[in-house]
Structure formats: C-alpha cells, structure tokens
Amino acid sequence: MTGVLKLIITENLLEVTDQVDTLVASLKQSDVYKTYLAAKANLAVDTAAEKKIQGFREASEKFDLIKDYGSYAPDFKKLRRTARHAKRQVDLDPTVAHFRRSEMDLQTILDEIGLAIANSVSKDVKVATGNPFFTTGRPGKHCQVKG
C-alpha cells in the first residue's frame, strides 16, 4: 500500500512541477516581465541615477551612525536633511521611478498568482504579499483564475 501511495504522490508532484514550469515560462513571456527586465537594465547603465543612489547610501550611512543619539548628536539635523534630500533625488529620478513602477507591477502579478494558488487550496490560507497596497478583495488585475 505504501508503494502505491508514493507513486501517486510522485505523479502528482511531477504534474505540479510541469504546471509550475509552464507558469514560469508564461510569466517570462509577459509584457510586465519584459518591461521589468528593460527597466532593470536601464537602471544598471544609468550613471546619473547610480551617482544619486550612491549619494543616498553614503548620506544614510552617515545619518545611521548618529540617529540613535537624536538631537544630542552633532549635526543631527544637517545629516538628516542631507539624507532626506538625497532620498528625494533618487525618488524623483525618472529611471529609478520607472524601475520601481515596473518592479511593483511584477510583484503585483506574483502576489495575485500566490493568492490564486492559496485560494485553490482553501480560502483560509494566508498569503503574505509583502505589499501593503495589495488588496485581496478585488478580482485579479493581471491574473485571471479559470475555474
């Protein structure tokens, strides 16, 4: 009896693996994924954006060293203002903004896929999306579940 059960689990596992491979292939062919890859490549070669990112990292590291001391630390306000200004420069960069938007679009699709899979098992399964703006009370924007 145990041998038969293992055979069934193995066949089911192979079927699930094939379906996952098909899902991954479909995802890699999607416009959202291609847009994400293009945005990632553009960000990698944009030297101006990279300088802004590096400037933000350096300003953040300097501020992180003293932030626990609050206003008692020398130059607390100046370093905090510098870090915030550097972050704003990064946030307003068009290449960075396009990358973040494409990353969010891809993450939304992945969240919807995870939710669809979890709901096919049970409505009680919790899905951690990692996106505070992801709502589960609406039909999928990108992913349609066929029943």
DSSP file with accessible surface (Angstrom, degrees, kcal/mol):
  #  RESIDUE AA STRUCTURE BP1 BP2  ACC     N-H-->O    O-->H-N    N-H-->O    O-->H-N    TCO  KAPPA ALPHA  PHI   PSI    X-CA   Y-CA   Z-CA
    1    1 A M     >        0   0  194      0, 0.0     4,-1.9     0, 0.0     5,-0.2   0.000 360.0 360.0 360.0 -39.9    0.0    0.0    0.0
    2    2 A T  H  >  +     0   0   97      1,-0.2     4,-2.2     2,-0.2     5,-0.2   0.897 360.0  54.6 -64.3 -38.6    2.8    2.4    0.8
    3    3 A G  H  > S+     0   0   55      1,-0.2     4,-1.8     2,-0.2    -1,-0.2   0.890 107.6  49.7 -63.0 -37.5    4.4    1.9   -2.6
    4    4 A V  H  > S+     0   0   89      2,-0.2     4,-2.2     1,-0.2    -1,-0.2   0.928 109.5  51.3 -67.5 -42.3    1.2    2.8   -4.4
    5    5 A L  H  X S+     0   0  100     -4,-1.9     4,-2.5     1,-0.2     5,-0.2   0.919 108.9  50.6 -62.9 -41.8    0.8    6.0   -2.3
    6    6 A K  H  X S+     0   0  136     -4,-2.2     4,-2.4     1,-0.2    -1,-0.2   0.888 108.6  52.9 -63.9 -37.1    4.3    7.1   -3.1
    7    7 A L  H  X S+     0   0  100     -4,-1.8     4,-2.5     2,-0.2    -1,-0.2   0.926 109.7  48.0 -64.7 -42.8    3.7    6.5   -6.8
    8    8 A I  H  X S+     0   0   80     -4,-2.2     4,-2.7     2,-0.2     5,-0.2   0.931 112.2  48.7 -64.5 -43.9    0.6    8.7   -6.7
    9    9 A I  H  X S+     0   0   93     -4,-2.5     4,-2.9     1,-0.2    -2,-0.2   0.928 111.4  50.6 -63.1 -41.2    2.4   11.5   -4.9
   10   10 A T  H  X S+     0   0   74     -4,-2.4     4,-2.5     2,-0.2    -2,-0.2   0.928 111.2  47.3 -63.9 -43.8    5.3   11.3   -7.3
   11   11 A E  H  X S+     0   0  113     -4,-2.5     4,-2.2     2,-0.2    -1,-0.2   0.922 114.6  47.0 -64.6 -41.9    2.9   11.5  -10.3
   12   12 A N  H  X S+     0   0   86     -4,-2.7     4,-2.5     2,-0.2    -2,-0.2   0.901 111.5  51.6 -64.4 -40.5    1.1   14.5   -8.7
   13   13 A L  H  X S+     0   0  107     -4,-2.9     4,-2.7    -5,-0.2    -2,-0.2   0.913 109.4  49.4 -63.6 -41.5    4.3   16.1   -7.9
   14   14 A L  H  X S+     0   0  103     -4,-2.5     4,-2.5     2,-0.2    -1,-0.2   0.903 110.8  50.6 -64.0 -39.4    5.5   15.8  -11.5
   15   15 A E  H  X S+     0   0  107     -4,-2.2     4,-2.2     2,-0.2    -2,-0.2   0.929 111.6  47.1 -64.9 -43.3    2.2   17.3  -12.7
   16   16 A V  H  X S+     0   0   77     -4,-2.5     4,-2.6     2,-0.2    -2,-0.2   0.920 111.1  52.3 -64.0 -42.1    2.6   20.2  -10.3
   17   17 A T  H  X S+     0   0   64     -4,-2.7     4,-2.5     1,-0.2    -2,-0.2   0.918 109.2  49.6 -61.4 -42.2    6.2   20.7  -11.4
   18   18 A D  H  X S+     0   0   97     -4,-2.5     4,-2.2     1,-0.2    -1,-0.2   0.906 111.0  49.7 -62.5 -40.8    5.2   20.8  -15.0
   19   19 A Q  H  X S+     0   0  113     -4,-2.2     4,-2.4     2,-0.2    -2,-0.2   0.887 110.0  50.6 -66.8 -37.8    2.5   23.3  -14.3
   20   20 A V  H  X S+     0   0   71     -4,-2.6     4,-2.8     2,-0.2     5,-0.2   0.922 109.4  51.1 -64.6 -43.1    4.9   25.5  -12.4
   21   21 A D  H  X S+     0   0   94     -4,-2.5     4,-2.4     1,-0.2    -2,-0.2   0.907 111.0  48.4 -60.3 -40.5    7.3   25.3  -15.3
   22   22 A T  H  X S+     0   0   89     -4,-2.2     4,-2.5     2,-0.2    -2,-0.2   0.916 111.4  50.1 -65.5 -41.8    4.5   26.4  -17.7
   23   23 A L  H  X S+     0   0   70     -4,-2.4     4,-2.6     2,-0.2    -2,-0.2   0.927 111.4  48.1 -62.2 -44.8    3.6   29.2  -15.4
   24   24 A V  H  X S+     0   0   64     -4,-2.8     4,-2.5     2,-0.2    -2,-0.2   0.922 111.5  50.0 -63.8 -42.9    7.2   30.5  -15.2
   25   25 A A  H  X S+     0   0   53     -4,-2.4     4,-1.0     1,-0.2    -1,-0.2   0.919 111.9  48.4 -62.3 -41.7    7.5   30.3  -18.9
   26   26 A S  H  X S+     0   0   72     -4,-2.5     4,-0.6     1,-0.2     3,-0.5   0.909 110.8  51.0 -64.4 -41.7    4.3   32.3  -19.4
   27   27 A L  H >< S+     0   0   33     -4,-2.6     3,-1.2     1,-0.2     6,-0.4   0.913 107.1  53.2 -63.0 -41.2    5.4   34.8  -16.9
   28   28 A K  H 3< S+     0   0  109     -4,-2.5    -1,-0.2     1,-0.3    -2,-0.2   0.740 108.5  51.3 -68.3 -19.7    8.8   35.3  -18.6
   29   29 A Q  H 3< S+     0   0  131     -4,-1.0    -1,-0.3    -3,-0.5    -2,-0.2   0.543  89.1 109.5 -90.6  -6.8    6.9   35.9  -21.9
   30   30 A S  S <X S-     0   0   31     -3,-1.2     4,-2.1    -4,-0.6     5,-0.2  -0.295  74.6-127.5 -73.1 152.5    4.7   38.6  -20.3
   31   31 A D  H  > S+     0   0  127      1,-0.2     4,-2.7     2,-0.2     5,-0.2   0.859 109.2  58.0 -64.7 -34.8    5.0   42.3  -21.2
   32   32 A V  H  > S+     0   0   29      2,-0.2     4,-2.3     1,-0.2    -1,-0.2   0.925 108.0  45.4 -63.9 -43.3    5.2   43.1  -17.5
   33   33 A Y  H  > S+     0   0   56     -6,-0.4     4,-2.6     2,-0.2    -1,-0.2   0.923 113.5  49.5 -66.7 -42.0    8.3   40.9  -17.0
   34   34 A K  H  X S+     0   0  100     -4,-2.1     4,-2.4     1,-0.2    -2,-0.2   0.898 110.8  50.3 -64.5 -39.0    9.9   42.2  -20.2
   35   35 A T  H  X S+     0   0   61     -4,-2.7     4,-2.7     2,-0.2    -1,-0.2   0.913 110.0  51.2 -63.7 -41.7    9.3   45.8  -19.0
   36   36 A Y  H  X S+     0   0   39     -4,-2.3     4,-2.6    66,-0.2    -2,-0.2   0.934 110.5  47.8 -60.4 -47.4   10.8   44.9  -15.6
   37   37 A L  H  X S+     0   0   72     -4,-2.6     4,-2.4     1,-0.2    -1,-0.2   0.906 112.9  48.5 -62.3 -40.8   13.9   43.5  -17.3
   38   38 A A  H  X S+     0   0   51     -4,-2.4     4,-2.6     2,-0.2    -1,-0.2   0.919 112.4  48.2 -65.2 -42.3   14.3   46.5  -19.6
   39   39 A A  H  X S+     0   0    1     -4,-2.7     4,-2.3     2,-0.2    -2,-0.2   0.896 111.6  50.5 -65.1 -39.0   13.9   48.9  -16.6
   40   40 A K  H  X S+     0   0  109     -4,-2.6     4,-2.0     2,-0.2    -2,-0.2   0.916 111.8  47.3 -64.9 -41.8   16.4   47.0  -14.6
   41   41 A A  H  X S+     0   0   54     -4,-2.4     4,-1.2     2,-0.2    -2,-0.2   0.902 111.4  51.1 -66.2 -41.0   18.9   47.1  -17.5
   42   42 A N  H  X S+     0   0   89     -4,-2.6     4,-0.9     1,-0.2     3,-0.3   0.899 110.2  49.5 -63.0 -40.2   18.3   50.8  -18.0
   43   43 A L  H >< S+     0   0   28     -4,-2.3     3,-0.6     1,-0.2    -1,-0.2   0.891 106.0  57.3 -65.7 -37.0   18.9   51.4  -14.3
   44   44 A A  H 3< S+     0   0   82     -4,-2.0    -1,-0.2     1,-0.2    -2,-0.2   0.796 114.1  37.7 -65.5 -27.7   22.1   49.4  -14.4
   45   45 A V  H 3< S+     0   0  112     -4,-1.2     2,-1.1    -3,-0.3    -1,-0.2   0.478  88.0 102.9-103.8  -3.7   23.6   51.6  -17.1
   46   46 A D    <X  -     0   0   41     -4,-0.9     4,-2.2    -3,-0.6     5,-0.1  -0.678  47.3-175.6 -83.4 100.6   22.3   55.0  -15.9
   47   47 A T  H  > S+     0   0  103     -2,-1.1     4,-2.2     1,-0.2    -1,-0.2   0.844  80.5  55.5 -68.7 -33.3   25.4   56.6  -14.3
   48   48 A A  H  > S+     0   0   49      2,-0.2     4,-1.9     1,-0.2    -1,-0.2   0.927 110.2  45.4 -65.5 -43.7   23.5   59.7  -13.1
   49   49 A A  H  > S+     0   0    0      1,-0.2     4,-2.7     2,-0.2    -2,-0.2   0.906 111.4  53.4 -64.4 -40.3   21.0   57.5  -11.3
   50   50 A E  H  X S+     0   0   81     -4,-2.2     4,-2.8     1,-0.2    -2,-0.2   0.894 107.1  51.3 -63.4 -38.6   23.8   55.4   -9.9
   51   51 A K  H  X S+     0   0  157     -4,-2.2     4,-2.6     2,-0.2    -1,-0.2   0.908 110.8  48.5 -64.6 -40.7   25.5   58.5   -8.5
   52   52 A K  H  X S+     0   0   71     -4,-1.9     4,-2.3     2,-0.2    -2,-0.2   0.918 112.4  48.5 -64.8 -42.4   22.3   59.6   -6.8
   53   53 A I  H  X S+     0   0   25     -4,-2.7     4,-2.5     2,-0.2    -2,-0.2   0.925 112.8  47.6 -62.9 -45.1   21.8   56.1   -5.3
   54   54 A Q  H  X S+     0   0   73     -4,-2.8     4,-2.5     1,-0.2    -2,-0.2   0.909 110.5  52.1 -64.3 -39.7   25.4   56.1   -4.1
   55   55 A G  H  X S+     0   0   30     -4,-2.6     4,-2.5     1,-0.2    -1,-0.2   0.901 110.1  49.2 -62.3 -39.6   25.0   59.6   -2.6
   56   56 A F  H  X S+     0   0   56     -4,-2.3     4,-2.8    30,-0.2    -2,-0.2   0.921 110.0  51.2 -65.4 -43.1   21.8   58.5   -0.8
   57   57 A R  H  X S+     0   0  121     -4,-2.5     4,-2.5     2,-0.2    -2,-0.2   0.929 112.2  46.1 -59.6 -45.8   23.6   55.4    0.6
   58   58 A E  H  X S+     0   0   95     -4,-2.5     4,-2.2     2,-0.2    -1,-0.2   0.927 113.9  47.6 -64.5 -43.5   26.5   57.5    1.9
   59   59 A A  H  X S+     0   0   12     -4,-2.5     4,-2.3     1,-0.2    24,-0.3   0.902 113.0  49.5 -64.8 -39.9   24.2   60.1    3.4
   60   60 A S  H  X S+     0   0   23     -4,-2.8     4,-3.0     2,-0.2    -1,-0.2   0.896 109.4  51.2 -65.2 -42.0   22.1   57.3    5.0
   61   61 A E  H  X S+     0   0  121     -4,-2.5     4,-1.3    -5,-0.2    -2,-0.2   0.915 111.0  48.2 -62.8 -41.7   25.1   55.6    6.5
   62   62 A K  H  X S+     0   0  123     -4,-2.2     4,-0.7     1,-0.2     3,-0.2   0.922 115.0  44.9 -63.9 -43.7   26.4   58.8    8.0
   63   63 A F  H >X S+     0   0   31     -4,-2.3     4,-1.9     1,-0.2     3,-1.1   0.896 107.6  58.4 -67.8 -39.1   23.0   59.6    9.5
   64   64 A D  H 3< S+     0   0   79     -4,-3.0     4,-0.4     1,-0.3    -1,-0.2   0.812  98.2  61.8 -60.2 -30.8   22.5   56.0   10.7
   65   65 A L  H 3< S+     0   0  136     -4,-1.3    -1,-0.3    -3,-0.2    -2,-0.2   0.812 119.9  22.6 -65.9 -28.4   25.7   56.3   12.8
   66   66 A I  H X< S+     0   0   30     -3,-1.1     3,-1.9    -4,-0.7     4,-0.5   0.529  93.2  96.2-116.7  -6.9   24.3   59.2   14.9
   67   67 A K  G >< S+     0   0   98     -4,-1.9     3,-1.2     1,-0.3    -3,-0.1   0.807  78.4  62.9 -62.1 -29.0   20.5   58.8   14.6
   68   68 A D  G 3  S+     0   0  141     -4,-0.4    -1,-0.3     1,-0.3    -2,-0.1   0.754 100.5  54.4 -65.9 -21.6   20.2   56.9   17.9
   69   69 A Y  G X  S-     0   0  158     -3,-1.9     3,-1.5     1,-0.2    -1,-0.3   0.547  92.8-166.6 -89.1  -8.8   21.5   59.9   19.7
   70   70 A G  G X   -     0   0   21     -3,-1.2     3,-1.9    -4,-0.5    -1,-0.2  -0.184  61.3 -10.8  60.5-144.5   18.9   62.2   18.3
   71   71 A S  G 3  S+     0   0   90      1,-0.3    -1,-0.2     5,-0.1     5,-0.2   0.601 126.3  72.7 -68.8  -8.3   19.2   65.9   18.6
   72   72 A Y  G <  S+     0   0  214     -3,-1.5    -1,-0.3     2,-0.1    -2,-0.2   0.710  79.6  91.1 -76.6 -19.7   22.1   65.5   21.0
   73   73 A A  S X  S-     0   0   11     -3,-1.9     3,-1.5    -7,-0.2     4,-0.2  -0.518  90.9-104.0 -77.1 142.6   24.4   64.3   18.2
   74   74 A P  T 3  S+     0   0  106      0, 0.0    -1,-0.1     0, 0.0    -2,-0.1  -0.418 103.2   5.9 -65.2 138.6   26.4   67.0   16.4
   75   75 A D  T 3> S+     0   0  101     -4,-0.1     4,-2.9    -2,-0.1     5,-0.3   0.713  83.7 144.6  62.8  24.4   25.0   67.9   13.0
   76   76 A F  H <> S+     0   0   27     -3,-1.5     4,-2.5     1,-0.2     5,-0.2   0.955  73.2  41.8 -56.5 -52.7   21.9   65.6   13.6
   77   77 A K  H  > S+     0   0  129     -4,-0.2     4,-2.6     1,-0.2    -1,-0.2   0.899 115.5  50.6 -64.5 -39.1   19.5   67.9   11.7
   78   78 A K  H  > S+     0   0  125      2,-0.2     4,-2.5     1,-0.2    -1,-0.2   0.936 113.1  44.6 -65.4 -45.8   22.0   68.6    8.9
   79   79 A L  H  X S+     0   0   39     -4,-2.9     4,-2.4     2,-0.2   -16,-0.2   0.890 113.9  50.3 -67.7 -37.0   22.7   64.9    8.3
   80   80 A R  H  X S+     0   0   78     -4,-2.5     4,-2.5    -5,-0.3     5,-0.2   0.933 112.1  47.5 -65.0 -44.4   19.0   64.0    8.5
   81   81 A R  H  X S+     0   0  160     -4,-2.6     4,-2.6    -5,-0.2    -2,-0.2   0.913 111.5  50.9 -63.4 -40.5   18.2   66.8    6.0
   82   82 A T  H  X S+     0   0   68     -4,-2.5     4,-2.5     2,-0.2    -1,-0.2   0.920 111.1  47.9 -64.2 -42.9   21.0   65.7    3.7
   83   83 A A  H  X S+     0   0   10     -4,-2.4     4,-2.4   -24,-0.3    -2,-0.2   0.915 113.3  47.8 -65.0 -42.0   19.8   62.0    3.8
   84   84 A R  H  X S+     0   0  163     -4,-2.5     4,-2.4     2,-0.2    -2,-0.2   0.901 111.9  49.5 -65.7 -40.5   16.2   63.1    3.1
   85   85 A H  H  X S+     0   0  113     -4,-2.6     4,-2.2    -5,-0.2    -2,-0.2   0.921 111.3  49.1 -64.0 -43.7   17.3   65.4    0.2
   86   86 A A  H  X S+     0   0   16     -4,-2.5     4,-2.0     2,-0.2   -30,-0.2   0.904 110.6  51.1 -63.3 -39.7   19.4   62.5   -1.3
   87   87 A K  H  X S+     0   0   82     -4,-2.4     4,-2.9     1,-0.2    -2,-0.2   0.921 108.9  50.9 -63.2 -42.0   16.5   60.2   -1.0
   88   88 A R  H  X S+     0   0  150     -4,-2.4     4,-2.2     1,-0.2    -1,-0.2   0.899 107.2  53.7 -63.0 -39.0   14.2   62.7   -2.7
   89   89 A Q  H  X S+     0   0   74     -4,-2.2     4,-0.6     2,-0.2    -1,-0.2   0.907 112.0  45.0 -61.6 -40.9   16.8   63.0   -5.6
   90   90 A V  H >< S+     0   0    4     -4,-2.0     3,-1.0   -38,-0.2    -2,-0.2   0.937 112.3  51.4 -66.9 -46.2   16.7   59.2   -6.0
   91   91 A D  H 3< S+     0   0   56     -4,-2.9    -2,-0.2     1,-0.3    -1,-0.2   0.836 111.0  48.0 -61.9 -33.6   12.9   59.0   -5.8
   92   92 A L  H 3< S+     0   0  102     -4,-2.2    -1,-0.3    -5,-0.2    -2,-0.2   0.557  81.9 112.1 -86.7  -7.8   12.5   61.7   -8.5
   93   93 A D    <X  -     0   0    6     -3,-1.0     4,-2.7    -4,-0.6     5,-0.2  -0.494  66.1-141.2 -66.7 127.4   15.0   60.2  -10.9
   94   94 A P  H  > S+     0   0   97      0, 0.0     4,-2.5     0, 0.0     5,-0.2   0.874  99.1  51.0 -61.5 -36.6   12.9   59.0  -13.9
   95   95 A T  H  > S+     0   0   32      2,-0.2     4,-2.2     1,-0.2   -52,-0.2   0.926 113.3  44.6 -67.3 -43.6   15.0   55.9  -14.4
   96   96 A V  H  > S+     0   0    5      2,-0.2     4,-2.9     1,-0.2     5,-0.2   0.926 113.5  50.8 -65.6 -44.1   14.6   54.9  -10.8
   97   97 A A  H  X S+     0   0   46     -4,-2.7     4,-2.3     1,-0.2    -2,-0.2   0.915 110.8  48.6 -61.7 -42.0   10.9   55.7  -10.8
   98   98 A H  H  X S+     0   0   91     -4,-2.5     4,-2.5    -5,-0.2    -1,-0.2   0.916 112.2  49.4 -65.5 -40.6   10.3   53.6  -13.9
   99   99 A F  H  X S+     0   0   29     -4,-2.2     4,-2.6     1,-0.2    -2,-0.2   0.942 111.7  47.9 -62.6 -47.4   12.2   50.7  -12.4
  100  100 A R  H  X S+     0   0  106     -4,-2.9     4,-2.3     1,-0.2    -1,-0.2   0.890 112.0  50.0 -62.4 -39.0   10.3   50.8   -9.1
  101  101 A R  H  X S+     0   0  132     -4,-2.3     4,-2.3    -5,-0.2    -1,-0.2   0.929 112.9  45.7 -65.6 -43.8    6.9   51.0  -11.0
  102  102 A S  H  X S+     0   0    4     -4,-2.5     4,-2.2     2,-0.2   -66,-0.2   0.883 112.2  52.1 -68.1 -34.8    7.8   48.0  -13.2
  103  103 A E  H  X S+     0   0   89     -4,-2.6     4,-2.6    -5,-0.2    -1,-0.2   0.916 110.2  48.5 -64.8 -41.7    9.0   46.1  -10.1
  104  104 A M  H  X S+     0   0   64     -4,-2.3     4,-2.3     2,-0.2    -2,-0.2   0.900 109.8  52.2 -66.3 -39.4    5.7   46.9   -8.3
  105  105 A D  H  X S+     0   0   37     -4,-2.3     4,-1.7     2,-0.2    -2,-0.2   0.923 111.9  45.8 -62.7 -43.6    3.8   45.7  -11.4
  106  106 A L  H  X S+     0   0   18     -4,-2.2     4,-2.3     1,-0.2    -2,-0.2   0.921 111.8  51.6 -65.6 -42.3    5.7   42.4  -11.5
  107  107 A Q  H  X S+     0   0   75     -4,-2.6     4,-2.7     1,-0.2    -2,-0.2   0.881 106.2  55.5 -62.8 -36.3    5.3   42.0   -7.7
  108  108 A T  H  X S+     0   0   14     -4,-2.3     4,-2.5     2,-0.2    -1,-0.2   0.922 107.8  48.5 -62.6 -42.4    1.5   42.5   -8.0
  109  109 A I  H  X S+     0   0   14     -4,-1.7     4,-2.5     2,-0.2    -2,-0.2   0.933 111.9  49.0 -63.4 -44.3    1.3   39.7  -10.6
  110  110 A L  H  X S+     0   0   71     -4,-2.3     4,-2.5     1,-0.2    -2,-0.2   0.901 111.2  50.5 -62.6 -38.8    3.3   37.4   -8.3
  111  111 A D  H  X S+     0   0    9     -4,-2.7     4,-2.5     2,-0.2    -1,-0.2   0.905 110.4  49.3 -64.0 -41.7    1.1   38.3   -5.4
  112  112 A E  H  X S+     0   0   10     -4,-2.5     4,-2.5     2,-0.2    -2,-0.2   0.891 110.9  49.8 -66.9 -38.1   -2.0   37.6   -7.4
  113  113 A I  H  X S+     0   0   23     -4,-2.5     4,-2.5     2,-0.2     5,-0.2   0.939 111.6  48.5 -64.0 -46.4   -0.6   34.2   -8.5
  114  114 A G  H  X S+     0   0   28     -4,-2.5     4,-2.6     1,-0.2    -2,-0.2   0.913 112.5  48.7 -60.1 -40.9    0.2   33.3   -5.0
  115  115 A L  H  X S+     0   0   27     -4,-2.5     4,-2.9     2,-0.2    -1,-0.2   0.914 110.3  50.8 -66.4 -41.7   -3.3   34.3   -3.8
  116  116 A A  H  X S+     0   0   21     -4,-2.5     4,-1.4     2,-0.2    -2,-0.2   0.912 112.4  46.8 -63.4 -41.1   -4.9   32.3   -6.6
  117  117 A I  H  X S+     0   0   97     -4,-2.5     4,-0.9     2,-0.2     3,-0.2   0.940 113.7  47.9 -66.1 -45.2   -2.9   29.2   -5.7
  118  118 A A  H >X S+     0   0   11     -4,-2.6     4,-2.7     1,-0.2     3,-0.9   0.919 110.9  51.2 -62.4 -42.1   -3.7   29.6   -2.0
  119  119 A N  H 3< S+     0   0   53     -4,-2.9    -1,-0.2     1,-0.3    -2,-0.2   0.784 101.8  61.0 -67.8 -25.7   -7.4   30.1   -2.7
  120  120 A S  H 3< S+     0   0   96     -4,-1.4    -1,-0.3    -3,-0.2    -2,-0.2   0.774 111.4  40.6 -71.7 -23.2   -7.5   27.0   -4.8
  121  121 A V  H << S-     0   0  112     -4,-0.9     2,-0.3    -3,-0.9    -2,-0.2   0.917 137.4 -34.2 -83.9 -53.2   -6.4   25.1   -1.6
  122  122 A S    ><  -     0   0   44     -4,-2.7     3,-1.2    -5,-0.1    -1,-0.3  -0.939  41.1-126.5-167.7 146.9   -8.6   27.0    0.8
  123  123 A K  T 3  S+     0   0  158     -2,-0.3    -4,-0.1     1,-0.2    -3,-0.1   0.677 109.2  65.0 -70.5 -15.2  -10.0   30.5    1.4
  124  124 A D  T 3  S+     0   0  131     -6,-0.1     2,-0.3    -5,-0.1    -1,-0.2   0.542  74.0 109.9 -85.9  -7.2   -8.5   30.3    4.9
  125  125 A V    <   -     0   0   60     -3,-1.2     2,-0.3    -7,-0.3    -3,-0.1  -0.529  66.7-135.1 -72.5 128.4   -4.8   30.1    3.7
  126  126 A K        -     0   0  188     -2,-0.3     2,-0.5    -8,-0.0    -2,-0.1  -0.676  15.1-158.6 -85.6 139.5   -3.0   33.3    4.5
  127  127 A V        -     0   0   47     -2,-0.3     2,-0.8    -9,-0.0   -12,-0.1  -0.975   7.8-149.6-123.0 119.4   -0.8   34.9    1.8
  128  128 A A        +     0   0  103     -2,-0.5   -14,-0.0     1,-0.2    -2,-0.0  -0.784  18.8 176.1 -86.6 110.0    2.0   37.3    2.7
  129  129 A T        -     0   0   24     -2,-0.8    -1,-0.2     2,-0.1   -18,-0.1   0.749  29.8-141.1 -87.6 -25.9    2.2   39.6   -0.3
  130  130 A G  S    S+     0   0   80      1,-0.2    -2,-0.1     4,-0.1     3,-0.1   0.537  72.9 103.7  77.1   2.3    4.8   41.9    1.1
  131  131 A N    >   -     0   0   14      1,-0.1     3,-1.6   -24,-0.1    -1,-0.2  -0.946  57.6-161.4-121.3 112.7    2.9   44.8   -0.5
  132  132 A P  T 3  S+     0   0  119      0, 0.0    -1,-0.1     0, 0.0    -2,-0.0   0.719  93.4  54.1 -67.2 -16.2    0.9   47.0    1.9
  133  133 A F  T 3  S+     0   0  166     -3,-0.1     2,-0.5     2,-0.1    -2,-0.0   0.503  81.1 108.5 -93.8  -5.9   -1.1   48.3   -1.1
  134  134 A F    <   -     0   0   20     -3,-1.6     2,-0.4     2,-0.0    -5,-0.1  -0.608  54.2-162.1 -75.9 123.2   -2.1   44.8   -2.4
  135  135 A T        -     0   0   74     -2,-0.5     3,-0.4     1,-0.1    -2,-0.1  -0.888  16.6-165.3-109.3 139.7   -5.8   44.2   -1.8
  136  136 A T  S    S+     0   0   91     -2,-0.4    -1,-0.1     1,-0.2     4,-0.1   0.471  76.1  79.6-100.1  -2.4   -7.3   40.8   -1.8
  137  137 A G  S    S+     0   0   81      2,-0.1    -1,-0.2     0, 0.0    -2,-0.0   0.348  84.9  70.9 -88.8   9.5  -10.9   41.8   -2.0
  138  138 A R  S    S-     0   0   90     -3,-0.4     3,-0.1     1,-0.0    -3,-0.0  -0.879  90.3 -97.3-123.0 157.3  -10.8   42.6   -5.7
  139  139 A P        -     0   0  109      0, 0.0     5,-0.1     0, 0.0    -2,-0.1  -0.333  60.4 -78.4 -66.8 155.9  -10.5   40.4   -8.8
  140  140 A G        -     0   0   25      3,-0.3   -31,-0.1     1,-0.1    -4,-0.0  -0.258  32.4-155.6 -59.9 135.5   -7.1   40.0  -10.2
  141  141 A K  S    S+     0   0  121     -3,-0.1    -1,-0.1   -33,-0.1     3,-0.1   0.890  93.6   8.8 -75.7 -42.7   -5.8   42.9  -12.3
  142  142 A H  S    S+     0   0   72      1,-0.2     2,-0.5   -34,-0.1    -1,-0.1   0.636 123.2  63.1-110.4 -24.4   -3.4   40.8  -14.3
  143  143 A C        -     0   0   32      2,-0.0     2,-0.5    -4,-0.0    -3,-0.3  -0.925  59.0-166.5-116.5 120.4   -4.1   37.2  -13.4
  144  144 A Q        -     0   0  127     -2,-0.5     2,-0.6    -5,-0.1    -3,-0.0  -0.924  13.5-143.9-108.3 130.0   -7.4   35.6  -14.1
  145  145 A V        -     0   0  103     -2,-0.5     2,-0.5    -5,-0.0    -5,-0.0  -0.812  11.8-151.9 -93.8 121.8   -8.3   32.3  -12.4
  146  146 A K              0   0  187     -2,-0.6    -2,-0.0     1,-0.1     0, 0.0  -0.825 360.0 360.0 -94.0 129.5  -10.2   29.9  -14.6
  147  147 A G              0   0  125     -2,-0.5    -1,-0.1     0, 0.0    -2,-0.0   0.011 360.0 360.0-115.0 360.0  -12.5   27.6  -12.7
